[in-house]
């Protein structure tokens, strides 16, 4: 039964377009990953099977390592995404769904990842453009108010001189 269930999970995970990884909940060793997961991180499946979660997901990936997050649902419910280190040292920003599977009385943790690196980059660019747009709108408003004041002053001064001239 164990072998059959493992094979069923393996077929399901391997055919998924999402990156799928199965991690031991105690020692964080990567027990299985599909080709999509390996491809997203730039490793071979064989290389990843010799690694553990802290190797690809340290708490501070940009600073070169550190204590690893627990691979649990609460640690991955982040809107901004979760960072993984690729083999080439670059960072993969991913949305991740975490769920347990039970095989032979042992619970394992499964993660399904979706690369959101490009989406986050576009969102950052959009925020920058929005800030520039708001700045231009504010500048335009200031210029309009200055022009209105100048026109009002000119009309007032000119009208005043004409009235004095008429009197």
PEQUI-V983837 format. One record per residue. N is the residue number from 1. RES is the residue in one letter. OMEGA is omega in whole degrees, -180 to 180 (* if undefined). D_LAST is the distance of its C-alpha to the last C-alpha in whole Angstrom. Layout:
n=N res=RES omega=OMEGA d_last=D_LAST
n=N res=RES omega=OMEGA d_last=D_LAST
This chain:
n=1 res=X omega=179 d_last=110
n=2 res=X omega=-178 d_last=108
n=3 res=X omega=-179 d_last=109
n=4 res=X omega=180 d_last=108
n=5 res=X omega=179 d_last=105
n=6 res=X omega=179 d_last=104
n=7 res=X omega=178 d_last=104
n=8 res=X omega=177 d_last=102
n=9 res=X omega=-179 d_last=99
n=10 res=X omega=179 d_last=100
n=11 res=X omega=179 d_last=99
n=12 res=X omega=-178 d_last=96
n=13 res=X omega=-176 d_last=95
n=14 res=X omega=-178 d_last=96
n=15 res=X omega=179 d_last=94
n=16 res=X omega=176 d_last=91
n=17 res=X omega=176 d_last=88
n=18 res=X omega=174 d_last=86
n=19 res=X omega=-178 d_last=88
n=20 res=X omega=179 d_last=90
n=21 res=X omega=176 d_last=92
n=22 res=X omega=-175 d_last=95
n=23 res=X omega=174 d_last=95
n=24 res=X omega=-173 d_last=98
n=25 res=X omega=-178 d_last=96
n=26 res=X omega=-175 d_last=98
n=27 res=X omega=177 d_last=98
n=28 res=X omega=178 d_last=95
n=29 res=X omega=177 d_last=97
n=30 res=X omega=-178 d_last=96
n=31 res=X omega=-178 d_last=99
n=32 res=X omega=169 d_last=98
n=33 res=X omega=179 d_last=95
n=34 res=X omega=-178 d_last=94
n=35 res=X omega=-180 d_last=93
n=36 res=X omega=179 d_last=89
n=37 res=X omega=-180 d_last=89
n=38 res=X omega=-179 d_last=91
n=39 res=X omega=-180 d_last=89
n=40 res=X omega=-179 d_last=86
n=41 res=X omega=177 d_last=87
n=42 res=X omega=178 d_last=89
n=43 res=X omega=168 d_last=92
n=44 res=X omega=177 d_last=95
n=45 res=X omega=-180 d_last=97
n=46 res=X omega=179 d_last=100
n=47 res=X omega=-180 d_last=97
n=48 res=X omega=-179 d_last=95
n=49 res=X omega=177 d_last=99
n=50 res=X omega=-175 d_last=100
n=51 res=X omega=174 d_last=96
n=52 res=X omega=-176 d_last=95
n=53 res=X omega=179 d_last=91
n=54 res=X omega=179 d_last=90
n=55 res=X omega=-176 d_last=91
n=56 res=X omega=-177 d_last=88
n=57 res=X omega=175 d_last=86
n=58 res=X omega=-180 d_last=86
n=59 res=X omega=-179 d_last=83
n=60 res=X omega=-175 d_last=81
n=61 res=X omega=-178 d_last=82
n=62 res=X omega=-177 d_last=79
n=63 res=X omega=172 d_last=81
n=64 res=X omega=173 d_last=84
n=65 res=X omega=-179 d_last=86
n=66 res=X omega=-179 d_last=87
n=67 res=X omega=-177 d_last=88
n=68 res=X omega=172 d_last=88
n=69 res=X omega=168 d_last=86
n=70 res=X omega=-178 d_last=88
n=71 res=X omega=-180 d_last=89
n=72 res=X omega=-176 d_last=88
n=73 res=X omega=-174 d_last=85
n=74 res=X omega=-179 d_last=83
n=75 res=X omega=-176 d_last=83
n=76 res=X omega=177 d_last=82
n=77 res=X omega=-178 d_last=79
n=78 res=X omega=-179 d_last=76
n=79 res=X omega=-175 d_last=73
n=80 res=X omega=178 d_last=72
n=81 res=X omega=-178 d_last=76
n=82 res=X omega=-178 d_last=79
n=83 res=X omega=173 d_last=80
n=84 res=X omega=177 d_last=83
n=85 res=X omega=176 d_last=84
n=86 res=X omega=-179 d_last=85
n=87 res=X omega=-179 d_last=88
n=88 res=X omega=178 d_last=86
n=89 res=X omega=178 d_last=84
n=90 res=X omega=-177 d_last=81
n=91 res=X omega=173 d_last=80
n=92 res=X omega=176 d_last=80
n=93 res=X omega=-172 d_last=78
n=94 res=X omega=164 d_last=79
n=95 res=X omega=-178 d_last=79
n=96 res=X omega=173 d_last=82
n=97 res=X omega=-177 d_last=84
n=98 res=X omega=178 d_last=87
n=99 res=X omega=-180 d_last=90
n=100 res=X omega=167 d_last=93
n=101 res=X omega=-179 d_last=97
n=102 res=X omega=176 d_last=100
n=103 res=X omega=178 d_last=103
n=104 res=X omega=176 d_last=107
n=105 res=X omega=179 d_last=105
n=106 res=X omega=177 d_last=103
n=107 res=X omega=175 d_last=99
n=108 res=X omega=-179 d_last=97
n=109 res=X omega=179 d_last=93
n=110 res=X omega=176 d_last=92
n=111 res=X omega=175 d_last=89
n=112 res=X omega=-176 d_last=87
n=113 res=X omega=176 d_last=84
n=114 res=X omega=-179 d_last=81
n=115 res=X omega=177 d_last=79
n=116 res=X omega=-179 d_last=76
n=117 res=X omega=-178 d_last=75
n=118 res=X omega=179 d_last=73
n=119 res=X omega=179 d_last=71
n=120 res=X omega=178 d_last=70
n=121 res=X omega=179 d_last=69
n=122 res=X omega=179 d_last=67
n=123 res=X omega=178 d_last=65
n=124 res=X omega=178 d_last=65
n=125 res=X omega=178 d_last=63
n=126 res=X omega=178 d_last=61
n=127 res=X omega=177 d_last=60
n=128 res=X omega=178 d_last=59
n=129 res=X omega=177 d_last=57
n=130 res=X omega=177 d_last=55
n=131 res=X omega=178 d_last=54
n=132 res=X omega=179 d_last=52
n=133 res=X omega=180 d_last=51
n=134 res=X omega=178 d_last=49
n=135 res=X omega=179 d_last=48
n=136 res=X omega=177 d_last=46
n=137 res=X omega=179 d_last=45
n=138 res=X omega=179 d_last=43
n=139 res=X omega=178 d_last=42
n=140 res=X omega=179 d_last=40
n=141 res=X omega=179 d_last=39
n=142 res=X omega=179 d_last=37
n=143 res=X omega=178 d_last=36
n=144 res=X omega=180 d_last=34
n=145 res=X omega=177 d_last=33
n=146 res=X omega=179 d_last=32
n=147 res=X omega=178 d_last=30
n=148 res=X omega=179 d_last=28
n=149 res=X omega=-179 d_last=27
n=150 res=X omega=179 d_last=26
n=151 res=X omega=180 d_last=24
n=152 res=X omega=179 d_last=22
n=153 res=X omega=-179 d_last=21
n=154 res=X omega=178 d_last=20
n=155 res=X omega=-179 d_last=18
n=156 res=X omega=-179 d_last=17
n=157 res=X omega=-178 d_last=16
n=158 res=X omega=180 d_last=14
n=159 res=X omega=178 d_last=12
n=160 res=X omega=-180 d_last=11
n=161 res=X omega=-180 d_last=10
n=162 res=X omega=178 d_last=9
n=163 res=X omega=178 d_last=6
n=164 res=X omega=180 d_last=5
n=165 res=X omega=180 d_last=5
n=166 res=X omega=-180 d_last=4
n=167 res=X omega=* d_last=0
